[in-house]
Every structure is written in C-alpha cells, then in structure tokens.
Amino acid sequence: MTAGTATPRGGTPDPREALAKVIDAGPDSYAALSRMIGRPAGYLRRFVIDGVPLALRRDEHRRLAEYFGLPERALGIRDLWAHAS
C-alpha cells in the first residue's frame, strides 16, 4: 500500500489509506482513475501521497465508490456534520 500514516476515526477508514488499498489491489492506475473523475492524471496519487487536497469532493468519493462497487464509507467518506469526540 502506498499510504500508511493515517489512522481510522470512529470506525471509518482513513480516505487516503482506503483509496490506496483499493487502487493498489486492482488493475487501474491512479492516473486512469483521476481522469475518470475529471481530474489531471496525478490528482489521486497526490491526494494519497502528499495529502493535497485535504479531502476529495463528495461527488468524487461517490463516483469512485460506485466504480469499485463499495459503499462510500468503505472509502473513508465521513459525515461532515458529525461532531468529533
């Protein structure tokens, strides 16, 4: 797996680690998946490695989750309105 520094919060996987795990396990490249969501080829790799942007847009998470056949929470999307403890 490419990323390894983030920890789960409240049972929800870290978005970077979850995405890296799914991408690394499959045949698709970071570049191809970045282009699939309408972003430049280096977008998802930069998100996973450099932490930029801080978070993917909700529609980007949704599209990736649908593509991989996973629930959005499996890719670490969080309820932005939930209060952290």
N, C-alpha and C positions, 0 to 999 in steps of 0.2 A: 504494500500500500504506500502511496506517495506521502500522505499526511500522517502525522502521528502525535501532535501536540495538544489537541483539544480533548476535552472530557465531556461526557454526556451530562445534561442538566435535566433533572426531573424525569428521567427515563427516556427522553428524546435524544436520539443520536446527534452528535455534532454534525452540522451540514457538510463541512469540508471532508471529514473522515468518511461519512456515509457516502457521499458522492464519489470520492476517490475509490472506495471499496467496490462500488458497483461498476464504475468505469473500468477499473483495473481488471475486474473479473470477466469483462465482456470483450467482444471483438471491435467495438467502436473506439475511435480515438477521441481525445479531448478536443482536438481541432474540429472533427466532424460534428461532434455534439454541440460545440459552441456555435458553429454555423447553423445547425438545426434550429437553435433558439434565436437566430438572427443576430448573433454577435460575432466579433472578429475571432479568428482561429485560436488565438491564445487566451481567450477570455476565461474559460473554465479552469485551465491549468493555472492561470494567475490567481484565480479565486482560491483554488486548493492550496497552492504553494505559498503565495505571498499574502493571502488574506485580503485581496483587493478585487472586487468591492467587499465591504464588510458583510453583506448578505446579498443573495440573489433576489430578484424581484419575485413576487408570489407567482406570477404567470410563468416565469422561467422554471421555478420549482415544480409547478403543476405539469408543465409540458414534459420535463424530464421524468417525473414520476410516472406519468401516463406512458411514456415511451418504454420505460423499464418494467411496466406492469406492477408498480409498487404504490402503496398509499403514500401520500405526501409526507406524513410523519416519519416514514422509513428513511426519507432523505433529509430528515432533520428540520423540516419547516416547523416553526414554533408559532403558537398563538401570541401575536404581538401585544395583545391586550391583557394577557395573563400576568399577574404580579409575580416577580421572582421572590423566593423566600430566602 
